[in-house]
Amino acid sequence: MTPPDYAPLTREQMASRVGRAIPPGAFINLGIGMPTMVARYVTRESGVTLHSENGIQGFGGPPPEGEIDWDLTDASKRPVTMLEGGSYFDSALSFALMRGGHLDVAVLGGFEVSAKGDLANWWTGEEGEVQGVGGAMDLASGAKEIWVLMEHRTRDGRPKLVETCSYPLTAAGVVTKVFTDLGVFAVTPSGFLVEEMVAGLDLAGLQAMTGAPLRGETIGVLTA
């Protein structure tokens, strides 16, 4: 079998791409998992304020080796740095910010996103998994936009962009944009619109790895 002539983005490259998409001066939540990596690619000069649901805002990327303070962590329990003007607060205030429409964008992980913008990211139904939607439902209902950062397919090759989610929904019709290791997709009333895809991959090849119809008008090259 001929190997593919395209290279999916690494997780670091995916996080970098999301970081470049964040508007200057925006108030952004980074969800648990891969989204927390985006903090490494947000510059102080951008004026972006980062929030994490454990009750921290105004933080930056990870500290240098040897300077970790385990009292400064994000929702993924990863060490972060605190920027000037940053603060910690209790869960009541944190969730009030999440629910109150104050966040411009929440960047969340996902198991599946449907062509209608439905998000499934809290439970796959597997035996032994802990059931609990956590703060994702508050972010999904409160943020002005929901971006999803996830691999394009599961480890066994199943698509994560689908016509209808097979997992329990976190929220219906909330996702506006999806970033994967193969492309960037806008969720429109007509389904998924391909905005970017990795070099060496054509629309037909991308469609073959996707569980819902794709449209592509002017498609850019996806880079980190």
C-alpha positions in Angstrom: 0.0 0.0 0.0 1.3 3.4 -1.0 1.8 5.6 2.1 -0.1 8.9 2.2 1.7 11.9 0.8 0.4 14.2 3.6 1.5 14.7 7.2 -1.2 15.3 9.9 -0.3 18.0 12.4 1.1 17.1 15.7 -0.8 18.0 18.9 1.6 20.9 19.5 1.0 22.1 15.9 -2.7 21.9 16.4 -2.5 24.0 19.5 -0.4 26.5 17.8 -3.0 26.8 15.0 -5.7 27.5 17.5 -3.5 30.1 19.2 -3.1 32.0 15.9 -6.9 32.0 15.4 -7.7 33.7 18.7 -8.7 37.4 18.2 -6.5 40.0 20.0 -7.9 41.1 23.3 -10.3 38.1 23.6 -11.4 36.4 26.8 -10.9 32.7 26.2 -11.6 29.5 28.2 -9.2 26.6 27.6 -10.9 23.3 28.4 -9.4 20.2 29.9 -7.0 18.1 27.8 -5.4 19.2 24.5 -7.0 22.7 24.6 -4.8 23.6 27.6 -1.8 23.4 25.3 -3.0 26.5 23.5 -1.7 28.6 26.4 1.8 28.0 25.1 0.9 29.9 21.8 -0.8 33.0 23.2 1.5 36.0 23.5 1.2 38.7 26.1 1.3 41.2 23.3 -2.0 39.8 21.9 -4.0 41.1 25.0 -5.8 37.7 25.2 -6.9 36.7 28.7 -7.0 33.0 29.4 -9.5 31.4 31.8 -9.7 27.9 33.2 -12.7 26.5 35.0 -10.9 25.6 38.2 -10.9 29.3 38.9 -7.9 31.0 37.3 -7.7 33.8 34.7 -4.8 35.8 33.3 -2.4 32.9 33.1 0.2 31.9 30.5 2.1 28.8 29.3 4.1 26.4 31.4 6.9 27.6 33.6 10.6 26.8 32.8 12.0 23.6 34.1 12.7 23.9 37.8 10.3 26.8 38.4 7.0 24.8 38.8 4.6 26.0 41.4 2.0 23.3 42.0 -0.3 26.0 43.5 -0.5 27.4 39.9 -2.3 24.9 37.7 -5.0 24.8 35.1 -8.1 22.6 34.9 -5.9 19.8 33.5 -3.7 20.0 36.6 -0.9 21.2 34.4 1.5 23.9 35.9 1.1 27.4 34.4 2.6 30.8 34.9 0.6 33.7 36.2 0.7 37.0 34.3 0.6 40.4 35.7 -3.1 41.1 36.7 -4.0 37.4 36.8 -6.0 36.0 39.6 -7.4 32.9 41.3 -11.0 32.7 42.6 -13.6 30.2 43.8 -15.7 27.9 41.7 -18.8 30.1 42.2 -17.2 33.0 40.5 -15.6 30.9 37.8 -18.8 29.3 36.8 -20.6 32.7 36.9 -18.1 33.9 34.3 -18.7 30.7 32.2 -22.5 30.9 32.4 -22.9 34.6 32.1 -21.9 35.2 28.5 -18.5 36.8 29.4 -16.3 34.4 27.4 -15.7 35.2 23.8 -14.6 31.6 23.0 -14.3 28.3 24.8 -11.9 25.9 23.3 -13.0 22.3 24.1 -11.9 18.8 23.3 -14.4 16.5 21.6 -15.3 12.8 21.0 -17.7 13.8 18.1 -19.1 16.9 16.4 -22.1 16.7 14.2 -22.8 18.6 11.0 -25.4 20.6 13.0 -22.8 21.7 15.5 -23.8 19.2 18.3 -21.0 18.4 20.7 -20.3 15.1 22.4 -17.3 15.4 24.7 -18.1 13.9 28.1 -18.8 10.2 28.0 -18.4 7.5 25.4 -20.6 5.0 27.2 -17.7 2.6 27.8 -18.0 0.3 30.8 -16.0 1.6 33.8 -15.8 5.2 32.6 -16.8 7.9 35.1 -20.0 9.6 34.1 -20.0 13.3 34.6 -20.4 16.2 32.2 -18.4 18.6 34.4 -18.1 22.2 33.4 -18.4 21.5 29.6 -22.2 22.0 29.7 -21.8 25.5 31.3 -19.1 26.5 28.8 -21.2 25.2 25.9 -24.2 27.3 27.0 -22.4 30.4 28.2 -19.5 31.1 25.8 -20.2 33.2 22.7 -18.4 30.7 20.5 -17.4 27.1 20.9 -14.3 25.8 19.1 -13.4 22.1 19.3 -9.8 20.9 19.1 -9.5 17.2 18.5 -7.9 14.6 16.2 -9.8 13.9 13.0 -10.3 10.2 13.7 -10.2 7.9 16.6 -7.3 5.5 17.2 -9.1 2.8 15.3 -9.9 5.1 12.4 -13.5 6.1 13.0 -14.4 9.7 12.0 -15.1 12.3 14.7 -16.9 14.7 12.3 -20.2 12.9 11.8 -23.7 13.6 10.6 -25.3 12.6 13.9 -23.4 12.0 17.2 -23.5 8.5 18.6 -22.3 9.6 22.0 -24.4 11.4 24.6 -24.5 15.1 23.8 -22.9 17.8 25.9 -24.9 20.4 24.0 -26.8 20.7 20.8 -26.0 23.1 17.9 -23.2 25.1 19.8 -20.0 24.4 17.8 -18.9 27.1 15.4 -15.4 25.9 14.4 -13.4 22.6 14.5 -9.7 22.3 14.4 -8.3 18.8 13.7 -4.9 17.4 12.7 -6.1 17.4 9.1 -8.1 20.6 8.7 -10.1 23.5 9.9 -13.8 23.4 9.6 -16.6 26.0 10.0 -20.0 24.7 11.1 -22.6 26.3 8.9 -26.3 25.8 8.4 -25.3 23.6 5.4 -22.9 21.5 7.4 -19.1 21.4 7.5 -17.2 23.9 5.4 -13.5 23.2 4.9 -11.5 26.3 5.4 -8.0 24.7 5.5 -6.5 21.2 5.1 -3.0 19.8 5.3 -0.8 20.0 2.2 -0.9 16.9 0.0 -4.5 16.0 0.9 -7.3 16.7 -1.5 -11.0 17.2 -0.7 -11.9 13.7 -1.8 -9.3 12.2 0.5 -10.4 14.3 3.4 -14.0 13.3 2.7 -13.1 9.6 2.9 -11.9 10.1 6.4 -15.0 12.1 7.5 -18.4 10.9 8.6 -20.4 13.8 7.2 -20.5 15.7 3.8 -17.9 18.3 3.4 -18.0 21.5 1.3 -14.9 23.3 0.1 -14.9 26.6 -1.7 -11.6 28.5 -1.2 -9.5 26.1 0.9 -6.3 27.2 2.5 -3.3 25.1 3.5 -3.3 24.1 7.2 0.0 24.9 8.9 1.0 25.3 12.5 
